[in-house]
Amino acid sequence: MKINTNEYEFTHGKAPRGEGYWAFQFYRMGLGLIVTEFAPGQMTCGAAKKWAAAYAKQLGADRVAVAA
C-alpha cells in the first residue's frame, strides 16, 4: 500500500524520514477519515510505514497518509 506524504511534505518542507513518533491518518472510501493513530513507540519512518500498512488492512482502510 502506498502511503501518501503530501501533507507532511507541504507542512515540513521535506519528505518524512528518520526516527521519531509517527502518526498516520487512515481513510476508507465512502467514509473519509476513519481514524488518526500514532505508530506504537519511537521507530524509523520505514518501520512506521510498514506498521501503518498492516494496521490499514486490519481497519479495512484503502488510503493512508503520514499526518503532519
N, C-alpha and C positions, 0 to 999 in steps of 0.2 A: 504494500500500500504506500502510495506517495504521500508524504506529509508536507503540507503547504507551509512555507516560511515567509510569505509575502508581508504579512502584518508585522512580524518580528523584524524583518529587514527594513521596512519603512520606518518603524519606531526607533530602531537602534543603529540604522545606517550600515549594517553588516549582516552577514549570514550567521545563524546560530552555530556556535562551536565551543569546544572546551568543556570544562567540568562545572557543574553547578546544580541548582534545584530548578528543574524544568517543568513547565506547566503546558498542558495541551487542551485544545478545545475539540470536542467530538460532535459531529453533525450527522443527522440522518435525514435522507430525502423525505420531504413532506412534513417533517417536524422542526427542521432547522437545528439550532444549537440544543443539544440534549444535556451536556454536562461539561464543565471545565474541571480538570483534575491535575494534581501535581504527580509527577513520577515519584515512586517510593524512595526517598532519600537522595543524597547527592550522588550524581553519576555523570558520565560523559554524555555529550549530546547524542552520539551514535547509540549508546546503550539505552538512553531515554527514548529515542525514536523506535527502537525495537520493542521496548515495553509498550509504547503507545499503540503500535500496530497490533500487538497481541490483545491489548485492552479493547481496542476498537472492535475486534472480532467478537469479543465477549458481549459488548454492548449492542452489536449489530449496526455500528456506525459505518457510514460509507465515505466520510471525509474526516480528516484530522488536520489540525493546524497547530503550530507552535504558538502559544499565547505570548503576546507582547507584554 
